[in-house]
């Protein structure tokens, strides 16, 4: 790219999330919830990737609704 100026120092100040419970979702739209269903699918995959089984994910989902 002709006009790209590379930063002098690489960025290292990234958000570090150590466990799925730290992730929060905010859907600012008041629509049908398509973003939320997609976010749920992503979170479910993240929990599975971290080694949670389906029963543990379900328990966390019920807990989140009650708070």
PDB file of N, H, CA, C and O in Angstrom:
ATOM      1  N   UNK A   1       0.843  -1.153   0.000  1.00  0.00           N
ATOM      2  CA  UNK A   1       0.000   0.000   0.000  1.00  0.00           C
ATOM      3  C   UNK A   1       0.905   1.236   0.000  1.00  0.00           C
ATOM      4  O   UNK A   1       1.830   1.321   0.807  1.00  0.00           O
ATOM      5  N   UNK A   2       0.656   2.157  -0.862  1.00  0.00           N
ATOM      6  H   UNK A   2      -0.096   2.088  -1.517  1.00  0.00           H
ATOM      7  CA  UNK A   2       1.530   3.315  -1.006  1.00  0.00           C
ATOM      8  C   UNK A   2       1.469   4.273   0.174  1.00  0.00           C
ATOM      9  O   UNK A   2       2.475   4.908   0.490  1.00  0.00           O
ATOM     10  N   UNK A   3       0.342   4.396   0.825  1.00  0.00           N
ATOM     11  H   UNK A   3      -0.476   3.879   0.568  1.00  0.00           H
ATOM     12  CA  UNK A   3       0.189   5.420   1.848  1.00  0.00           C
ATOM     13  C   UNK A   3       0.085   4.853   3.263  1.00  0.00           C
ATOM     14  O   UNK A   3      -0.326   5.562   4.182  1.00  0.00           O
ATOM     15  N   UNK A   4       0.439   3.622   3.444  1.00  0.00           N
ATOM     16  H   UNK A   4       0.773   3.045   2.698  1.00  0.00           H
ATOM     17  CA  UNK A   4       0.388   3.012   4.774  1.00  0.00           C
ATOM     18  C   UNK A   4       1.658   3.364   5.542  1.00  0.00           C
ATOM     19  O   UNK A   4       2.766   3.148   5.051  1.00  0.00           O
ATOM     20  N   UNK A   5       1.497   3.901   6.738  1.00  0.00           N
ATOM     21  H   UNK A   5       0.597   4.076   7.137  1.00  0.00           H
ATOM     22  CA  UNK A   5       2.633   4.213   7.593  1.00  0.00           C
ATOM     23  C   UNK A   5       2.605   3.228   8.759  1.00  0.00           C
ATOM     24  O   UNK A   5       1.686   3.245   9.577  1.00  0.00           O
ATOM     25  N   UNK A   6       3.599   2.390   8.823  1.00  0.00           N
ATOM     26  H   UNK A   6       4.346   2.376   8.158  1.00  0.00           H
ATOM     27  CA  UNK A   6       3.660   1.382   9.877  1.00  0.00           C
ATOM     28  C   UNK A   6       3.948   2.045  11.223  1.00  0.00           C
ATOM     29  O   UNK A   6       4.748   2.978  11.287  1.00  0.00           O
ATOM     30  N   UNK A   7       3.314   1.584  12.289  1.00  0.00           N
ATOM     31  H   UNK A   7       2.664   0.826  12.237  1.00  0.00           H
ATOM     32  CA  UNK A   7       3.594   2.161  13.605  1.00  0.00           C
ATOM     33  C   UNK A   7       5.034   1.869  14.023  1.00  0.00           C
ATOM     34  O   UNK A   7       5.613   0.850  13.646  1.00  0.00           O
ATOM     35  N   UNK A   8       5.597   2.786  14.809  1.00  0.00           N
ATOM     36  H   UNK A   8       5.127   3.614  15.114  1.00  0.00           H
ATOM     37  CA  UNK A   8       6.976   2.610  15.250  1.00  0.00           C
ATOM     38  C   UNK A   8       7.125   1.397  16.158  1.00  0.00           C
ATOM     39  O   UNK A   8       8.093   0.645  16.044  1.00  0.00           O
ATOM     40  N   UNK A   9       6.176   1.208  17.050  1.00  0.00           N
ATOM     41  H   UNK A   9       5.389   1.819  17.142  1.00  0.00           H
ATOM     42  CA  UNK A   9       6.210   0.067  17.962  1.00  0.00           C
ATOM     43  C   UNK A   9       4.939  -0.758  17.767  1.00  0.00           C
ATOM     44  O   UNK A   9       3.853  -0.197  17.626  1.00  0.00           O
ATOM     45  N   UNK A  10       5.066  -2.076  17.760  1.00  0.00           N
ATOM     46  H   UNK A  10       5.949  -2.532  17.875  1.00  0.00           H
ATOM     47  CA  UNK A  10       3.857  -2.895  17.620  1.00  0.00           C
ATOM     48  C   UNK A  10       2.960  -2.743  18.845  1.00  0.00           C
ATOM     49  O   UNK A  10       3.435  -2.593  19.970  1.00  0.00           O
ATOM     50  N   UNK A  11       1.667  -2.785  18.600  1.00  0.00           N
ATOM     51  H   UNK A  11       1.281  -2.907  17.686  1.00  0.00           H
ATOM     52  CA  UNK A  11       0.709  -2.669  19.700  1.00  0.00           C
ATOM     53  C   UNK A  11       0.691  -3.955  20.514  1.00  0.00           C
ATOM     54  O   UNK A  11       0.645  -5.052  19.959  1.00  0.00           O
ATOM     55  N   UNK A  12       0.728  -3.814  21.806  1.00  0.00           N
ATOM     56  H   UNK A  12       0.766  -2.922  22.257  1.00  0.00           H
ATOM     57  CA  UNK A  12       0.651  -4.973  22.699  1.00  0.00           C
ATOM     58  C   UNK A  12      -0.439  -4.803  23.751  1.00  0.00           C
ATOM     59  O   UNK A  12      -0.629  -5.676  24.598  1.00  0.00           O
ATOM     60  N   UNK A  13      -1.146  -3.694  23.701  1.00  0.00           N
ATOM     61  H   UNK A  13      -0.991  -2.985  23.014  1.00  0.00           H
ATOM     62  CA  UNK A  13      -2.184  -3.405  24.687  1.00  0.00           C
ATOM     63  C   UNK A  13      -3.541  -3.907  24.185  1.00  0.00           C
ATOM     64  O   UNK A  13      -4.413  -3.120  23.818  1.00  0.00           O
ATOM     65  N   UNK A  14      -3.698  -5.229  24.177  1.00  0.00           N
ATOM     66  H   UNK A  14      -2.990  -5.869  24.475  1.00  0.00           H
ATOM     67  CA  UNK A  14      -4.931  -5.841  23.712  1.00  0.00           C
ATOM     68  C   UNK A  14      -5.764  -6.281  24.911  1.00  0.00           C
ATOM     69  O   UNK A  14      -5.233  -6.549  25.989  1.00  0.00           O
ATOM     70  N   UNK A  15      -7.053  -6.350  24.709  1.00  0.00           N
ATOM     71  H   UNK A  15      -7.485  -6.133  23.833  1.00  0.00           H
ATOM     72  CA  UNK A  15      -7.941  -6.860  25.740  1.00  0.00           C
ATOM     73  C   UNK A  15      -7.644  -8.343  25.934  1.00  0.00           C
ATOM     74  O   UNK A  15      -7.679  -9.120  24.980  1.00  0.00           O
ATOM     75  N   UNK A  16      -7.356  -8.721  27.148  1.00  0.00           N
ATOM     76  H   UNK A  16      -7.328  -8.090  27.923  1.00  0.00           H
ATOM     77  CA  UNK A  16      -7.040 -10.113  27.437  1.00  0.00           C
ATOM     78  C   UNK A  16      -8.190 -10.717  28.245  1.00  0.00           C
ATOM     79  O   UNK A  16      -8.510 -10.254  29.340  1.00  0.00           O
ATOM     80  N   UNK A  17      -8.788 -11.735  27.694  1.00  0.00           N
ATOM     81  H   UNK A  17      -8.528 -12.111  26.804  1.00  0.00           H
ATOM     82  CA  UNK A  17      -9.884 -12.434  28.359  1.00  0.00           C
ATOM     83  C   UNK A  17      -9.372 -13.817  28.719  1.00  0.00           C
ATOM     84  O   UNK A  17      -8.914 -14.562  27.852  1.00  0.00           O
ATOM     85  N   UNK A  18      -9.448 -14.160  29.992  1.00  0.00           N
ATOM     86  H   UNK A  18      -9.820 -13.555  30.696  1.00  0.00           H
ATOM     87  CA  UNK A  18      -8.895 -15.437  30.433  1.00  0.00           C
ATOM     88  C   UNK A  18      -9.934 -16.544  30.550  1.00  0.00           C
ATOM     89  O   UNK A  18      -9.586 -17.725  30.561  1.00  0.00           O
ATOM     90  N   UNK A  19     -11.210 -16.167  30.639  1.00  0.00           N
ATOM     91  H   UNK A  19     -11.492 -15.208  30.631  1.00  0.00           H
ATOM     92  CA  UNK A  19     -12.252 -17.195  30.713  1.00  0.00           C
ATOM     93  C   UNK A  19     -13.522 -16.661  30.059  1.00  0.00           C
ATOM     94  O   UNK A  19     -13.743 -15.450  30.042  1.00  0.00           O
ATOM     95  N   UNK A  20     -14.358 -17.545  29.522  1.00  0.00           N
ATOM     96  H   UNK A  20     -14.178 -18.529  29.536  1.00  0.00           H
ATOM     97  CA  UNK A  20     -15.560 -17.107  28.804  1.00  0.00           C
ATOM     98  C   UNK A  20     -16.520 -16.278  29.645  1.00  0.00           C
ATOM     99  O   UNK A  20     -17.251 -15.450  29.102  1.00  0.00           O
ATOM    100  N   UNK A  21     -16.531 -16.480  30.948  1.00  0.00           N
ATOM    101  H   UNK A  21     -15.937 -17.153  31.389  1.00  0.00           H
ATOM    102  CA  UNK A  21     -17.455 -15.742  31.811  1.00  0.00           C
ATOM    103  C   UNK A  21     -17.187 -14.239  31.802  1.00  0.00           C
ATOM    104  O   UNK A  21     -18.054 -13.459  32.196  1.00  0.00           O
ATOM    105  N   UNK A  22     -16.008 -13.825  31.363  1.00  0.00           N
ATOM    106  H   UNK A  22     -15.303 -14.459  31.043  1.00  0.00           H
ATOM    107  CA  UNK A  22     -15.659 -12.403  31.331  1.00  0.00           C
ATOM    108  C   UNK A  22     -16.244 -11.678  30.121  1.00  0.00           C
ATOM    109  O   UNK A  22     -16.235 -10.448  30.074  1.00  0.00           O
ATOM    110  N   UNK A  23     -16.747 -12.420  29.152  1.00  0.00           N
ATOM    111  H   UNK A  23     -16.754 -13.419  29.190  1.00  0.00           H
ATOM    112  CA  UNK A  23     -17.278 -11.822  27.928  1.00  0.00           C
ATOM    113  C   UNK A  23     -18.689 -11.299  28.191  1.00  0.00           C
ATOM    114  O   UNK A  23     -19.525 -12.005  28.755  1.00  0.00           O
ATOM    115  N   UNK A  24     -18.941 -10.076  27.784  1.00  0.00           N
ATOM    116  H   UNK A  24     -18.262  -9.503  27.325  1.00  0.00           H
ATOM    117  CA  UNK A  24     -20.266  -9.471  27.918  1.00  0.00           C
ATOM    118  C   UNK A  24     -20.763  -9.060  26.538  1.00  0.00           C
ATOM    119  O   UNK A  24     -19.980  -8.622  25.695  1.00  0.00           O
ATOM    120  N   UNK A  25     -22.056  -9.202  26.313  1.00  0.00           N
ATOM    121  H   UNK A  25     -22.692  -9.558  26.998  1.00  0.00           H
ATOM    122  CA  UNK A  25     -22.666  -8.862  25.035  1.00  0.00           C
ATOM    123  C   UNK A  25     -23.673  -7.743  25.260  1.00  0.00           C
ATOM    124  O   UNK A  25     -24.463  -7.786  26.203  1.00  0.00           O
ATOM    125  N   UNK A  26     -23.637  -6.751  24.394  1.00  0.00           N
ATOM    126  H   UNK A  26     -22.995  -6.717  23.628  1.00  0.00           H
ATOM    127  CA  UNK A  26     -24.609  -5.665  24.432  1.00  0.00           C
ATOM    128  C   UNK A  26     -25.183  -5.508  23.026  1.00  0.00           C
ATOM    129  O   UNK A  26     -24.443  -5.271  22.072  1.00  0.00           O
ATOM    130  N   UNK A  27     -26.481  -5.639  22.902  1.00  0.00           N
ATOM    131  H   UNK A  27     -27.082  -5.831  23.677  1.00  0.00           H
ATOM    132  CA  UNK A  27     -27.155  -5.434  21.626  1.00  0.00           C
ATOM    133  C   UNK A  27     -27.924  -4.124  21.724  1.00  0.00           C
ATOM    134  O   UNK A  27     -29.017  -4.097  22.289  1.00  0.00           O
ATOM    135  N   UNK A  28     -27.375  -3.034  21.184  1.00  0.00           N
ATOM    136  H   UNK A  28     -26.487  -3.056  20.724  1.00  0.00           H
ATOM    137  CA  UNK A  28     -28.026  -1.736  21.328  1.00  0.00           C
ATOM    138  C   UNK A  28     -29.276  -1.574  20.462  1.00  0.00           C
ATOM    139  O   UNK A  28     -30.036  -0.624  20.646  1.00  0.00           O
ATOM    140  N   UNK A  29     -29.489  -2.484  19.532  1.00  0.00           N
ATOM    141  H   UNK A  29     -28.871  -3.256  19.383  1.00  0.00           H
ATOM    142  CA  UNK A  29     -30.654  -2.386  18.659  1.00  0.00           C
ATOM    143  C   UNK A  29     -31.877  -2.979  19.356  1.00  0.00           C
ATOM    144  O   UNK A  29     -31.752  -3.819  20.248  1.00  0.00           O
ATOM    145  N   UNK A  30     -33.037  -2.539  18.945  1.00  0.00           N
ATOM    146  H   UNK A  30     -33.139  -1.856  18.221  1.00  0.00           H
ATOM    147  CA  UNK A  30     -34.281  -3.071  19.502  1.00  0.00           C
ATOM    148  C   UNK A  30     -35.012  -3.870  18.434  1.00  0.00           C
ATOM    149  O   UNK A  30     -36.231  -3.782  18.293  1.00  0.00           O
ATOM    150  N   UNK A  31     -34.254  -4.638  17.697  1.00  0.00           N
ATOM    151  H   UNK A  31     -33.263  -4.709  17.811  1.00  0.00           H
ATOM    152  CA  UNK A  31     -34.835  -5.396  16.594  1.00  0.00           C
ATOM    153  C   UNK A  31     -35.186  -6.815  16.995  1.00  0.00           C
ATOM    154  O   UNK A  31     -35.447  -7.092  18.165  1.00  0.00           O
ATOM    155  N   UNK A  32     -35.192  -7.713  16.019  1.00  0.00           N
ATOM    156  H   UNK A  32     -34.981  -7.487  15.068  1.00  0.00           H
ATOM    157  CA  UNK A  32     -35.635  -9.080  16.266  1.00  0.00           C
ATOM    158  C   UNK A  32     -34.624  -9.950  17.011  1.00  0.00           C
ATOM    159  O   UNK A  32     -34.951 -11.084  17.360  1.00  0.00           O
ATOM    160  N   UNK A  33     -33.423  -9.467  17.264  1.00  0.00           N
ATOM    161  H   UNK A  33     -33.157  -8.545  16.980  1.00  0.00           H
ATOM    162  CA  UNK A  33     -32.451 -10.228  18.037  1.00  0.00           C
ATOM    163  C   UNK A  33     -31.511 -11.091  17.225  1.00  0.00           C
ATOM    164  O   UNK A  33     -30.895 -12.008  17.768  1.00  0.00           O
ATOM    165  N   UNK A  34     -31.385 -10.818  15.931  1.00  0.00           N
ATOM    166  H   UNK A  34     -31.885 -10.073  15.490  1.00  0.00           H
ATOM    167  CA  UNK A  34     -30.478 -11.621  15.108  1.00  0.00           C
ATOM    168  C   UNK A  34     -29.046 -11.559  15.626  1.00  0.00           C
ATOM    169  O   UNK A  34     -28.335 -12.564  15.619  1.00  0.00           O
ATOM    170  N   UNK A  35     -28.622 -10.370  16.079  1.00  0.00           N
ATOM    171  H   UNK A  35     -29.200  -9.553  16.085  1.00  0.00           H
ATOM    172  CA  UNK A  35     -27.270 -10.244  16.600  1.00  0.00           C
ATOM    173  C   UNK A  35     -27.090 -11.103  17.851  1.00  0.00           C
ATOM    174  O   UNK A  35     -26.034 -11.704  18.052  1.00  0.00           O
ATOM    175  N   UNK A  36     -28.115 -11.157  18.682  1.00  0.00           N
ATOM    176  H   UNK A  36     -28.972 -10.669  18.519  1.00  0.00           H
ATOM    177  CA  UNK A  36     -28.021 -11.936  19.912  1.00  0.00           C
ATOM    178  C   UNK A  36     -27.967 -13.433  19.643  1.00  0.00           C
ATOM    179  O   UNK A  36     -27.240 -14.154  20.326  1.00  0.00           O
ATOM    180  N   UNK A  37     -28.720 -13.910  18.664  1.00  0.00           N
ATOM    181  H   UNK A  37     -29.311 -13.324  18.109  1.00  0.00           H
ATOM    182  CA  UNK A  37     -28.664 -15.338  18.355  1.00  0.00           C
ATOM    183  C   UNK A  37     -27.302 -15.705  17.789  1.00  0.00           C
ATOM    184  O   UNK A  37     -26.777 -16.779  18.081  1.00  0.00           O
ATOM    185  N   UNK A  38     -26.725 -14.821  16.979  1.00  0.00           N
ATOM    186  H   UNK A  38     -27.152 -13.948  16.742  1.00  0.00           H
ATOM    187  CA  UNK A  38     -25.378 -15.058  16.457  1.00  0.00           C
ATOM    188  C   UNK A  38     -24.358 -15.013  17.597  1.00  0.00           C
ATOM    189  O   UNK A  38     -23.450 -15.843  17.650  1.00  0.00           O
ATOM    190  N   UNK A  39     -24.504 -14.050  18.503  1.00  0.00           N
ATOM    191  H   UNK A  39     -25.241 -13.376  18.459  1.00  0.00           H
ATOM    192  CA  UNK A  39     -23.597 -13.939  19.647  1.00  0.00           C
ATOM    193  C   UNK A  39     -23.694 -15.187  20.522  1.00  0.00           C
ATOM    194  O   UNK A  39     -22.679 -15.675  21.020  1.00  0.00           O
ATOM    195  N   UNK A  40     -24.901 -15.703  20.711  1.00  0.00           N
ATOM    196  H   UNK A  40     -25.725 -15.307  20.307  1.00  0.00           H
ATOM    197  CA  UNK A  40     -25.067 -16.919  21.503  1.00  0.00           C
ATOM    198  C   UNK A  40     -24.326 -18.082  20.859  1.00  0.00           C
ATOM    199  O   UNK A  40     -23.641 -18.839  21.546  1.00  0.00           O
ATOM    200  N   UNK A  41     -24.460 -18.228  19.539  1.00  0.00           N
ATOM    201  H   UNK A  41     -25.016 -17.613  18.981  1.00  0.00           H
ATOM    202  CA  UNK A  41     -23.756 -19.304  18.844  1.00  0.00           C
ATOM    203  C   UNK A  41     -22.245 -19.180  19.019  1.00  0.00           C
ATOM    204  O   UNK A  41     -21.559 -20.179  19.236  1.00  0.00           O
ATOM    205  N   UNK A  42     -21.726 -17.955  18.926  1.00  0.00           N
ATOM    206  H   UNK A  42     -22.283 -17.144  18.750  1.00  0.00           H
ATOM    207  CA  UNK A  42     -20.289 -17.739  19.116  1.00  0.00           C
ATOM    208  C   UNK A  42     -19.870 -18.061  20.548  1.00  0.00           C
ATOM    209  O   UNK A  42     -18.860 -18.730  20.767  1.00  0.00           O
ATOM    210  N   UNK A  43     -20.637 -17.591  21.513  1.00  0.00           N
ATOM    211  H   UNK A  43     -21.457 -17.047  21.336  1.00  0.00           H
ATOM    212  CA  UNK A  43     -20.308 -17.876  22.907  1.00  0.00           C
ATOM    213  C   UNK A  43     -20.362 -19.370  23.201  1.00  0.00           C
ATOM    214  O   UNK A  43     -19.519 -19.897  23.927  1.00  0.00           O
ATOM    215  N   UNK A  44     -21.343 -20.043  22.641  1.00  0.00           N
ATOM    216  H   UNK A  44     -22.027 -19.615  22.050  1.00  0.00           H
ATOM    217  CA  UNK A  44     -21.456 -21.486  22.836  1.00  0.00           C
ATOM    218  C   UNK A  44     -20.209 -22.184  22.305  1.00  0.00           C
ATOM    219  O   UNK A  44     -19.667 -23.082  22.949  1.00  0.00           O
ATOM    220  N   UNK A  45     -19.755 -21.759  21.115  1.00  0.00           N
ATOM    221  H   UNK A  45     -20.195 -21.029  20.591  1.00  0.00           H
ATOM    222  CA  UNK A  45     -18.543 -22.341  20.528  1.00  0.00           C
ATOM    223  C   UNK A  45     -17.319 -22.042  21.391  1.00  0.00           C
ATOM    224  O   UNK A  45     -16.445 -22.896  21.545  1.00  0.00           O
ATOM    225  N   UNK A  46     -17.251 -20.845  21.950  1.00  0.00           N
ATOM    226  H   UNK A  46     -17.961 -20.152  21.825  1.00  0.00           H
ATOM    227  CA  UNK A  46     -16.128 -20.483  22.817  1.00  0.00           C
ATOM    228  C   UNK A  46     -16.120 -21.368  24.062  1.00  0.00           C
ATOM    229  O   UNK A  46     -15.071 -21.875  24.460  1.00  0.00           O
ATOM    230  N   UNK A  47     -17.285 -21.553  24.673  1.00  0.00           N
ATOM    231  H   UNK A  47     -18.137 -21.142  24.350  1.00  0.00           H
ATOM    232  CA  UNK A  47     -17.370 -22.416  25.853  1.00  0.00           C
ATOM    233  C   UNK A  47     -16.943 -23.840  25.507  1.00  0.00           C
ATOM    234  O   UNK A  47     -16.203 -24.464  26.269  1.00  0.00           O
ATOM    235  N   UNK A  48     -17.399 -24.361  24.367  1.00  0.00           N
ATOM    236  H   UNK A  48     -18.000 -23.854  23.748  1.00  0.00           H
ATOM    237  CA  UNK A  48     -16.997 -25.707  23.950  1.00  0.00           C
ATOM    238  C   UNK A  48     -15.492 -25.784  23.739  1.00  0.00           C
ATOM    239  O   UNK A  48     -14.855 -26.758  24.140  1.00  0.00           O
ATOM    240  N   UNK A  49     -14.926 -24.763  23.111  1.00  0.00           N
ATOM    241  H   UNK A  49     -15.444 -23.972  22.786  1.00  0.00           H
ATOM    242  CA  UNK A  49     -13.487 -24.731  22.854  1.00  0.00           C
ATOM    243  C   UNK A  49     -12.690 -24.713  24.161  1.00  0.00           C
ATOM    244  O   UNK A  49     -11.576 -25.234  24.220  1.00  0.00           O
ATOM    245  N   UNK A  50     -13.257 -24.119  25.193  1.00  0.00           N
ATOM    246  H   UNK A  50     -14.161 -23.695  25.144  1.00  0.00           H
ATOM    247  CA  UNK A  50     -12.591 -24.053  26.494  1.00  0.00           C
ATOM    248  C   UNK A  50     -12.784 -25.332  27.313  1.00  0.00           C
ATOM    249  O   UNK A  50     -12.262 -25.444  28.422  1.00  0.00           O
ATOM    250  N   UNK A  51     -13.527 -26.289  26.772  1.00  0.00           N
ATOM    251  H   UNK A  51     -13.951 -26.199  25.871  1.00  0.00           H
ATOM    252  CA  UNK A  51     -13.668 -27.576  27.437  1.00  0.00           C
ATOM    253  C   UNK A  51     -14.936 -27.774  28.246  1.00  0.00           C
ATOM    254  O   UNK A  51     -15.080 -28.796  28.917  1.00  0.00           O
ATOM    255  N   UNK A  52     -15.852 -26.830  28.202  1.00  0.00           N
ATOM    256  H   UNK A  52     -15.735 -25.999  27.657  1.00  0.00           H
ATOM    257  CA  UNK A  52     -17.130 -26.996  28.894  1.00  0.00           C
ATOM    258  C   UNK A  52     -17.982 -27.982  28.103  1.00  0.00           C
ATOM    259  O   UNK A  52     -17.928 -28.007  26.873  1.00  0.00           O
ATOM    260  N   UNK A  53     -18.771 -28.795  28.811  1.00  0.00           N
ATOM    261  H   UNK A  53     -18.815 -28.775  29.810  1.00  0.00           H
ATOM    262  CA  UNK A  53     -19.698 -29.653  28.077  1.00  0.00           C
ATOM    263  C   UNK A  53     -21.071 -28.974  28.025  1.00  0.00           C
ATOM    264  O   UNK A  53     -21.289 -27.945  28.665  1.00  0.00           O
ATOM    265  N   UNK A  54     -21.975 -29.552  27.269  1.00  0.00           N
ATOM    266  H   UNK A  54     -21.798 -30.387  26.749  1.00  0.00           H
ATOM    267  CA  UNK A  54     -23.270 -28.913  27.006  1.00  0.00           C
ATOM    268  C   UNK A  54     -24.064 -28.669  28.285  1.00  0.00           C
ATOM    269  O   UNK A  54     -24.766 -27.663  28.389  1.00  0.00           O
ATOM    270  N   UNK A  55     -23.967 -29.567  29.255  1.00  0.00           N
ATOM    271  H   UNK A  55     -23.397 -30.384  29.171  1.00  0.00           H
ATOM    272  CA  UNK A  55     -24.725 -29.369  30.492  1.00  0.00           C
ATOM    273  C   UNK A  55     -24.191 -28.184  31.289  1.00  0.00           C
ATOM    274  O   UNK A  55     -24.970 -27.451  31.898  1.00  0.00           O
ATOM    275  N   UNK A  56     -22.881 -27.989  31.293  1.00  0.00           N
ATOM    276  H   UNK A  56     -22.249 -28.584  30.798  1.00  0.00           H
ATOM    277  CA  UNK A  56     -22.308 -26.835  32.001  1.00  0.00           C
ATOM    278  C   UNK A  56     -22.692 -25.528  31.318  1.00  0.00           C
ATOM    279  O   UNK A  56     -22.972 -24.536  31.990  1.00  0.00           O
ATOM    280  N   UNK A  57     -22.705 -25.523  30.000  1.00  0.00           N
ATOM    281  H   UNK A  57     -22.477 -26.329  29.455  1.00  0.00           H
ATOM    282  CA  UNK A  57     -23.066 -24.312  29.261  1.00  0.00           C
ATOM    283  C   UNK A  57     -24.520 -23.959  29.549  1.00  0.00           C
ATOM    284  O   UNK A  57     -24.846 -22.787  29.735  1.00  0.00           O
ATOM    285  N   UNK A  58     -25.381 -24.944  29.587  1.00  0.00           N
ATOM    286  H   UNK A  58     -25.116 -25.896  29.436  1.00  0.00           H
ATOM    287  CA  UNK A  58     -26.788 -24.708  29.883  1.00  0.00           C
ATOM    288  C   UNK A  58     -26.998 -24.134  31.269  1.00  0.00           C
ATOM    289  O   UNK A  58     -27.839 -23.255  31.456  1.00  0.00           O
ATOM    290  N   UNK A  59     -26.240 -24.622  32.249  1.00  0.00           N
ATOM    291  H   UNK A  59     -25.556 -25.337  32.097  1.00  0.00           H
ATOM    292  CA  UNK A  59     -26.351 -24.094  33.605  1.00  0.00           C
ATOM    293  C   UNK A  59     -25.931 -22.639  33.653  1.00  0.00           C
ATOM    294  O   UNK A  59     -26.569 -21.831  34.328  1.00  0.00           O
ATOM    295  N   UNK A  60     -24.875 -22.297  32.950  1.00  0.00           N
ATOM    296  H   UNK A  60     -24.357 -22.953  32.401  1.00  0.00           H
ATOM    297  CA  UNK A  60     -24.412 -20.914  32.945  1.00  0.00           C
ATOM    298  C   UNK A  60     -25.445 -20.030  32.262  1.00  0.00           C
ATOM    299  O   UNK A  60     -25.647 -18.888  32.675  1.00  0.00           O
ATOM    300  N   UNK A  61     -26.104 -20.540  31.222  1.00  0.00           N
ATOM    301  H   UNK A  61     -25.940 -21.467  30.887  1.00  0.00           H
ATOM    302  CA  UNK A  61     -27.103 -19.752  30.510  1.00  0.00           C
ATOM    303  C   UNK A  61     -28.288 -19.457  31.429  1.00  0.00           C
ATOM    304  O   UNK A  61     -28.775 -18.327  31.459  1.00  0.00           O
ATOM    305  N   UNK A  62     -28.755 -20.451  32.174  1.00  0.00           N
ATOM    306  H   UNK A  62     -28.359 -21.369  32.149  1.00  0.00           H
ATOM    307  CA  UNK A  62     -29.868 -20.231  33.096  1.00  0.00           C
ATOM    308  C   UNK A  62     -29.473 -19.255  34.195  1.00  0.00           C
ATOM    309  O   UNK A  62     -30.281 -18.416  34.594  1.00  0.00           O
ATOM    310  N   UNK A  63     -28.243 -19.350  34.690  1.00  0.00           N
ATOM    311  H   UNK A  63     -27.586 -20.031  34.366  1.00  0.00           H
ATOM    312  CA  UNK A  63     -27.771 -18.436  35.723  1.00  0.00           C
ATOM    313  C   UNK A  63     -27.742 -17.008  35.195  1.00  0.00           C
ATOM    314  O   UNK A  63     -28.139 -16.083  35.903  1.00  0.00           O
ATOM    315  N   UNK A  64     -27.284 -16.816  33.972  1.00  0.00           N
ATOM    316  H   UNK A  64     -26.962 -17.568  33.397  1.00  0.00           H
ATOM    317  CA  UNK A  64     -27.183 -15.472  33.398  1.00  0.00           C
ATOM    318  C   UNK A  64     -28.567 -14.835  33.271  1.00  0.00           C
ATOM    319  O   UNK A  64     -28.706 -13.627  33.463  1.00  0.00           O
ATOM    320  N   UNK A  65     -29.573 -15.615  32.957  1.00  0.00           N
ATOM    321  H   UNK A  65     -29.460 -16.596  32.802  1.00  0.00           H
ATOM    322  CA  UNK A  65     -30.927 -15.069  32.820  1.00  0.00           C
ATOM    323  C   UNK A  65     -31.485 -14.606  34.157  1.00  0.00           C
ATOM    324  O   UNK A  65     -32.294 -13.679  34.207  1.00  0.00           O
ATOM    325  N   UNK A  66     -31.059 -15.246  35.235  1.00  0.00           N
ATOM    326  H   UNK A  66     -30.402 -15.999  35.193  1.00  0.00           H
ATOM    327  CA  UNK A  66     -31.627 -14.915  36.542  1.00  0.00           C
ATOM    328  C   UNK A  66     -30.965 -13.705  37.187  1.00  0.00           C
ATOM    329  O   UNK A  66     -31.477 -13.191  38.182  1.00  0.00           O
ATOM    330  N   UNK A  67     -29.842 -13.237  36.650  1.00  0.00           N
ATOM    331  H   UNK A  67     -29.427 -13.655  35.842  1.00  0.00           H
ATOM    332  CA  UNK A  67     -29.162 -12.085  37.261  1.00  0.00           C
ATOM    333  C   UNK A  67     -29.523 -10.804  36.583  1.00  0.00           C
ATOM    334  O   UNK A  67     -29.038  -9.742  36.973  1.00  0.00           O
TER     335      UNK A  67
END
